[in-house]
Amino acid sequence: MATLPLLAVVVLAITGTGADGYLQHLASTRLPDYAVNTALVLITAASGAALIGTGLGWLIARTSFPGRGVFEWALALPLAMPAYIAAYGWLDLTLAAGPLGGLPTVRGWWGTGLIFAVTLYPYVYLLTRDAFLRQPPHLEEAALALGRSHASAILTVALPAARPAIAAGLALVAMEALADYGAVIHLGAPTLTVGVLRAWSGAGSLADAARLAVMIVGIALLLTTLERAGRSRARSAGQRNMPVRTTLGPVGSALAILACLSPIVLALVAPLARLVWHAWHAEPARNILNSSLNSISLAAATAGLAALFGLASAYALRSGGRLASIPVRTAMLGYAAPGAVAAVGVLAVLGVVQSGLDRAAGGLFPILLTGTVLALVFAYLTRFAAAAIGPCETALARIPPSLDEASRLAGAGPVRRFWQVHWPLASGGILAAALIVFVEVLKELPATMILRPFNFDTLAVVAHNYASDERLGQSALPALVLVALALPAMAVVARQAVAPRRIELR
């Protein structure tokens, strides 16, 4: 199910009939700009995220300063901020009439890349922090004993050892940037994802949209391969150690606190403060309550289903052997489809199903499958199944098989074993899987725009529609409500991600 939309995109790109001359016209006009913008945005976002995430990962793992325990999980909170909402705030802040009008206006490919860097760096931070915690302390100590300076030991020993984790984090950053629609269109740096939506909505050609989507899928699959390879190498680098943290003095502590506060201010505080100002001084948007309920219901339903799928997949991996891993790993490829691509694939799949049901019912099948909540949830599950499988798999993998054997000897069946052994130990990971999907669905924009039912708006769609009409005052309130819903969930996930986990057998 998760890979059907991807397969449908490929089949439609090969066999579908597009608009006459549209792709040729696009190739000679906008397509080169889309490709160049995509490359520049990805390079800028990856470079900024690498610098911020790696530096903060080392700082948290290897030093001690006041507030370190809070910053350890708070540095992951920018993942709750959709890049397009940060873009709304920063563009307005840096326009000539804005309070920071003396700064360069945040727009174009470089501004978009910086927005992605400050909102997506937690992917790099979390993985590199864990990598630095896994490194044996004696490696740097040996370098220092051989006459290396602290800076040289970090550059020649610590960073090379953390390279797989850095690469995995950067692949996730690039995939999220590649999938974005709201920020790139608002800041004037249209990428290939914008081309997919314009081919579908402007030219009315699903086949041409699929042909552009194939280009994105190819890039995303490459990034997925790099991310999985980097993550597996990072996991095999060793178990967590208890590093000797350097206690910083007053000046060093002040600089460390400033370094930790800066990305949080840039990603969250500054744009949200500007949006609060607009919301206070503007007439509120209409239908905030309905769009909030729509967002919450979609996110909660998808999160629950994704957690069930993730748990079932994790059990398959735990007990089904190598053969069971094939469908699970294949299902995780759905994450390689950005929202716009997943939506095109879902339209193609449900269109075929609809035609088959109409033929079977003599043309009287009463339900339109496309443009429904069912289509939205299908697209969300396609995209975010991997986000649920990963935490569930990790949670179950931490439970020693000896506990299963002991429960069998005690006469416990599978159901009792789950509730009395597995659930108490793995419930945190399952909850984290559901919350991650909840936040991702709240933030998802292009798939929702394409597949939503008529007169069915979410907070993301309402905020985007007002912002695209240059009515930032009306856009501010739905944007703020969206972030307010996502932040508590992300705080729980972040706290759990940095907490030490031990299972003691007594």
C-alpha positions in Angstrom: 0.0 0.0 0.0 2.8 2.4 0.9 4.6 2.0 -2.4 1.5 1.9 -4.7 1.5 5.7 -5.3 5.2 5.6 -6.2 4.6 2.8 -8.6 1.6 4.6 -10.0 3.6 7.7 -10.6 6.2 5.8 -12.6 3.5 3.9 -14.7 1.6 7.1 -15.3 4.8 8.9 -16.4 5.5 6.2 -19.0 2.0 5.5 -20.3 -0.1 8.6 -19.5 -1.1 11.2 -22.1 -0.1 14.7 -21.2 -1.1 18.1 -22.4 0.1 18.8 -26.0 3.5 20.5 -25.9 3.4 21.3 -22.2 6.6 19.6 -21.2 8.5 20.9 -24.2 7.3 24.4 -23.4 8.2 23.9 -19.7 11.7 22.6 -20.6 12.5 25.7 -22.6 11.2 28.1 -20.1 10.8 27.3 -16.3 12.2 23.8 -15.9 15.9 24.9 -15.9 15.0 27.5 -13.2 13.3 24.8 -11.2 16.3 22.5 -11.4 18.8 25.2 -10.5 16.7 26.5 -7.6 16.3 22.9 -6.3 20.1 22.3 -6.4 21.0 25.7 -4.8 18.3 25.4 -2.1 19.4 21.9 -1.1 23.1 22.8 -1.0 22.4 25.9 1.1 20.1 24.0 3.5 22.5 21.1 3.9 25.5 23.3 4.5 23.8 25.4 7.1 22.2 22.4 8.8 25.6 20.6 8.9 27.3 23.6 10.5 24.6 24.2 13.1 23.7 20.6 13.9 27.2 19.2 14.1 28.5 22.1 16.2 25.6 21.8 18.7 25.8 18.0 18.7 29.4 18.2 19.8 28.7 21.0 22.3 25.9 19.1 24.1 27.8 15.7 24.0 31.2 16.9 25.1 30.8 20.0 27.3 29.0 20.9 30.5 27.5 24.4 31.1 24.4 25.8 32.9 21.2 24.9 31.1 22.8 22.1 29.1 20.1 19.5 30.2 17.3 21.8 29.0 19.0 22.7 25.7 19.7 19.0 25.0 16.1 18.4 24.2 15.0 22.0 23.4 17.3 22.1 20.4 15.1 19.6 18.7 12.0 21.9 19.0 12.4 23.7 15.7 11.2 20.5 14.0 7.7 21.6 15.2 8.0 24.8 13.1 6.9 24.3 9.4 9.5 26.0 7.1 6.8 27.9 5.3 5.6 29.5 8.6 9.1 30.6 9.4 9.3 32.0 5.9 6.2 34.1 6.5 7.7 35.6 9.6 11.3 36.2 8.3 10.2 37.7 5.0 8.0 40.2 6.8 10.7 41.0 9.3 13.3 41.8 6.7 11.3 43.6 4.1 12.2 47.3 3.8 9.2 48.3 5.9 9.8 45.6 8.5 11.5 46.0 11.9 14.7 44.4 10.5 14.6 46.2 7.1 18.3 47.1 7.3 19.2 43.4 6.9 19.2 41.6 3.5 15.6 40.5 2.7 15.2 36.8 3.3 14.0 35.6 -0.1 15.3 33.7 -3.2 17.2 30.5 -3.1 19.7 31.6 -0.4 17.0 32.8 2.0 15.0 29.7 1.4 18.0 27.5 2.1 18.7 29.4 5.4 15.1 28.9 6.5 15.5 25.2 5.9 18.8 25.2 7.7 17.5 26.7 10.9 14.2 24.7 11.0 15.7 21.3 9.9 19.1 21.3 11.6 17.7 19.1 14.5 17.9 16.1 12.2 21.7 16.5 12.1 21.9 17.6 15.7 20.2 14.5 17.1 22.2 12.0 15.1 25.6 13.7 15.6 25.0 14.1 19.3 24.3 10.4 19.6 27.4 9.7 17.4 29.6 11.8 19.7 28.2 10.0 22.7 29.1 6.6 21.1 32.7 7.5 20.4 35.2 6.0 22.9 36.8 8.9 24.9 40.3 7.3 24.5 40.5 8.2 20.8 40.7 11.9 21.4 42.8 11.3 24.5 45.3 9.4 22.3 45.4 12.3 19.8 46.0 14.8 22.6 48.8 12.5 24.0 50.4 12.6 20.6 50.7 16.3 20.7 47.5 17.3 18.9 45.6 20.4 20.1 41.9 20.1 21.2 40.7 21.7 17.9 42.9 19.4 15.9 41.7 16.3 17.8 38.1 17.2 17.1 38.8 17.8 13.4 40.9 14.7 12.8 39.3 12.2 15.2 35.8 13.2 16.4 34.4 14.6 13.1 35.5 11.8 10.8 34.1 9.2 13.2 30.8 11.1 13.2 30.6 11.4 9.4 28.0 8.6 8.8 25.7 10.3 11.3 26.2 13.7 9.7 25.5 12.2 6.2 22.3 10.6 7.5 21.1 13.8 9.0 21.9 15.8 5.9 20.0 13.3 3.8 16.9 13.9 5.9 17.3 17.7 5.7 17.6 17.5 1.9 14.5 15.2 1.6 12.4 17.6 3.7 13.6 20.6 1.7 12.9 18.8 -1.5 9.4 18.1 -0.4 8.5 21.6 0.6 6.1 23.8 -1.3 5.0 26.6 0.9 8.4 28.2 1.7 9.9 28.0 -1.8 6.8 29.5 -3.4 6.5 32.3 -0.8 10.2 33.3 -1.0 10.4 33.2 -4.7 12.6 30.1 -5.2 10.3 27.6 -7.1 11.7 24.1 -7.1 10.7 20.9 -8.9 7.9 20.4 -6.4 6.3 23.6 -7.5 6.5 22.4 -11.1 4.5 19.3 -10.2 1.7 21.3 -8.6 1.6 23.7 -11.5 1.5 20.9 -14.1 -1.5 19.4 -12.2 -3.4 22.6 -11.4 -2.3 24.9 -14.2 -2.0 22.6 -17.2 -4.5 20.1 -15.8 -2.2 17.2 -16.8 -1.7 14.4 -14.2 0.6 12.6 -16.6 2.9 15.6 -17.0 2.9 16.1 -13.2 3.9 12.4 -12.9 6.8 12.9 -15.3 8.1 15.8 -13.3 7.5 13.8 -10.1 9.7 11.0 -11.4 12.7 13.4 -11.3 11.9 14.2 -7.6 11.5 10.5 -6.8 14.9 9.7 -8.3 16.6 12.4 -6.1 14.6 11.3 -3.0 15.4 7.6 -3.4 19.1 8.5 -3.7 18.8 10.6 -0.5 16.9 7.7 1.2 19.7 5.3 0.3 22.4 7.6 1.7 20.4 8.2 4.9 19.8 4.5 5.6 23.5 3.7 4.8 24.7 6.5 7.1 22.3 5.6 9.9 23.3 1.9 9.9 27.0 2.8 9.9 26.4 5.2 12.8 24.6 2.5 14.8 27.4 0.0 14.2 30.0 2.5 15.5 29.6 1.2 19.0 27.5 1.5 22.1 26.9 4.7 24.1 29.8 5.7 26.3 30.0 8.0 29.3 32.1 10.8 27.8 34.2 13.0 29.9 32.6 16.4 29.5 34.6 19.5 29.7 33.2 22.0 32.3 33.2 25.4 30.7 34.1 28.6 32.5 31.9 31.7 32.8 32.9 33.0 29.3 32.7 29.6 27.7 29.4 28.9 29.3 28.0 32.3 28.1 29.1 31.5 24.5 27.7 28.0 24.7 24.3 29.3 25.9 24.3 31.9 23.1 25.2 29.2 20.6 22.2 27.1 21.8 19.8 30.0 22.0 20.6 31.4 18.5 19.0 28.7 16.3 16.0 28.5 18.6 15.5 32.2 18.3 16.0 32.2 14.6 13.7 29.2 14.0 11.0 29.8 16.6 11.0 33.0 18.6 11.6 35.6 16.0 9.1 34.5 13.3 6.5 33.6 15.9 6.9 36.9 17.6 6.3 38.7 14.3 3.2 36.5 13.6 1.9 37.3 17.1 2.2 41.0 16.4 0.3 40.6 13.1 -2.4 38.4 14.8 -2.9 41.1 17.5 -3.2 44.0 15.0 -5.3 42.2 12.2 -8.7 40.9 11.8 -8.6 37.2 12.6 -9.1 34.6 9.8 -12.4 32.9 9.4 -13.2 29.3 10.2 -10.2 28.8 12.5 -12.1 26.4 14.7 -13.2 24.2 11.8 -9.8 24.1 10.2 -8.2 23.3 13.6 -10.6 20.4 14.1 -9.9 19.2 10.6 -6.2 19.3 11.2 -6.4 17.6 14.6 -8.7 14.9 13.4 -6.6 14.1 10.3 -3.4 14.1 12.3 -4.8 12.0 15.2 -6.4 9.4 12.9 -3.3 9.1 10.7 -1.0 8.9 13.8 -3.1 6.1 15.3 -3.1 4.1 12.1 0.6 4.7 11.5 1.5 3.6 15.0 -0.5 0.3 14.4 1.3 -0.2 11.1 4.6 0.6 12.7 4.1 -1.8 15.5 3.0 -4.6 13.2 6.0 -4.0 11.0 8.3 -4.0 14.0 6.9 -7.3 15.2 7.4 -8.7 11.7 11.1 -7.6 11.8 11.5 -9.0 15.3 10.1 -12.5 14.7 9.7 -13.0 10.9 13.3 -13.4 9.8 14.9 -12.0 6.8 11.9 -12.7 4.5 9.7 -10.4 6.6 12.1 -7.5 6.3 11.6 -7.2 2.5 8.0 -5.8 2.6 8.8 -3.7 5.7 11.8 -2.1 4.1 9.9 -1.6 0.8 7.1 0.1 2.7 9.6 2.6 4.1 10.4 3.7 0.6 7.2 5.7 0.6 9.0 8.3 2.6 10.9 9.1 -0.5 7.8 10.5 -2.1 7.3 14.2 -1.2 3.8 15.3 -0.5 3.1 16.5 -4.1 4.4 13.3 -5.6 2.4 11.1 -3.1 -0.7 13.1 -4.0 -0.3 12.5 -7.7 0.3 8.8 -7.1 -2.8 8.6 -4.9 -4.9 10.3 -7.5 -3.7 7.8 -10.1 -4.3 4.8 -7.8 -7.8 5.8 -6.6 -8.7 6.8 -10.2 -8.1 3.3 -11.3 -10.0 1.8 -8.3 -12.9 4.2 -9.0 -13.1 3.1 -12.6 -13.1 -0.5 -11.7 -15.8 -0.1 -9.1 -17.9 2.0 -11.6 -17.6 -0.8 -14.2 -18.5 -3.4 -11.7 -21.6 -1.4 -10.5 -22.7 -0.5 -14.0 -21.5 3.1 -13.7 -23.6 3.6 -10.6 -20.9 3.4 -7.9 -22.0 6.2 -5.5 -18.8 7.2 -3.8 -16.0 9.3 -5.3 -12.7 8.1 -3.8 -10.5 11.0 -4.9 -10.9 14.3 -3.1 -11.9 12.6 0.1 -10.6 12.2 3.6 -9.8 8.6 2.7 -7.5 9.9 -0.1 -5.8 12.3 2.4 -5.1 9.6 5.0 -3.9 7.2 2.3 -1.4 9.8 1.1 -0.3 10.6 4.7 0.3 6.9 5.5 2.2 6.5 2.3 4.5 9.3 3.2 4.9 8.8 7.0 4.8 5.0 7.5 8.6 5.0 7.7 8.4 7.7 10.5 6.3 5.3 12.5 8.2 2.0 11.7 11.6 3.4 12.8 10.7 4.3 16.4 8.6 1.1 16.9 11.4 -1.1 15.5 13.9 0.6 17.8 11.7 0.3 20.9 11.1 -3.5 20.4 14.8 -4.1 19.5 15.7 -2.8 23.0 13.7 -5.7 24.6 16.0 -8.7 25.1 14.7 -11.9 23.5 15.4 -13.6 26.8 12.4 -11.8 28.2 10.2 -13.4 25.5 11.6 -16.8 26.4 11.0 -16.3 30.1 7.4 -15.2 29.5 6.8 -18.3 27.4 8.2 -20.6 30.1 5.9 -18.9 32.5 2.9 -19.8 30.3 2.2 -16.4 28.8 0.6 -16.3 25.4 1.2 -13.7 22.7 -1.5 -11.3 23.9 -0.4 -11.5 27.6 3.2 -11.2 26.6 2.5 -8.0 24.7 0.5 -6.3 27.5 2.7 -7.4 30.4 6.2 -7.5 28.9 6.4 -5.6 25.6 4.0 -2.7 26.1 5.5 -1.4 29.4 9.0 -1.4 27.8 8.1 -0.2 24.3 5.2 2.1 24.9 7.4 5.2 24.9 8.7 4.4 21.4 5.2 3.6 20.1 4.0 6.9 21.5 6.9 8.7 19.9 6.0 7.2 16.5 2.4 8.4 16.8 3.5 11.9 17.9 6.0 12.2 15.0 3.4 11.3 12.5 0.9 13.7 14.2 3.3 16.6 13.8 4.2 15.7 10.2 0.5 15.6 9.2 -0.1 18.9 10.8 2.7 20.5 8.8 1.9 18.7 5.5 0.8 21.2 2.8 1.1 20.1 -0.9 -0.6 16.8 -0.5 -3.4 18.4 1.5 -3.9 21.1 -1.1 -4.3 18.6 -3.9 -6.4 15.9 -2.2 -8.6 17.7 0.3 -12.3 17.5 -0.1 -14.2 20.6 -1.3 -14.6 23.2 1.4 -12.3 21.2 3.7 -9.4 23.3 5.0 -6.7 22.6 7.4 -4.6 25.1 9.4 -1.7 24.7 6.9 -3.9 25.3 3.9 -5.7 28.4 5.5 -2.3 29.9 6.5 -0.9 29.3 3.0 -3.9 30.7 1.2 -3.9 34.0 3.2 -0.1 34.3 2.9 -0.2 33.8 -0.8 -2.8 36.6 -1.1 -0.4 38.9 0.9 -2.7 38.9 3.9 -0.2 38.0 6.5 -2.4 39.4 9.3 -5.1 36.8 8.6 -2.4 34.1 8.0 -0.8 34.7 11.4 -3.5 33.1 13.7 -3.8 29.7 11.9 0.0 29.6 11.6 0.3 30.2 15.4 -2.4 27.6 16.2 -0.6 25.0 14.1 2.7 25.6 15.9 1.0 25.6 19.2 -0.5 22.1 18.5 2.9 20.8 17.2 5.2 22.1 19.9 4.0 20.0 22.9 4.1 16.8 20.8 7.6 17.6 19.6 8.7 18.4 23.1 7.6 14.9 24.2 9.4 13.3 21.3 12.6 15.4 21.9 12.7 14.6 25.6 12.4 10.9 24.8 15.0 11.1 22.0 17.7 12.4 24.3 16.8 10.3 27.4 19.2 7.5 28.3 17.5 4.1 27.9 18.4 1.1 29.9 16.7 -2.2 30.4 17.9 -3.9 33.5 17.3 -7.6 34.1 17.0 -8.5 37.8 
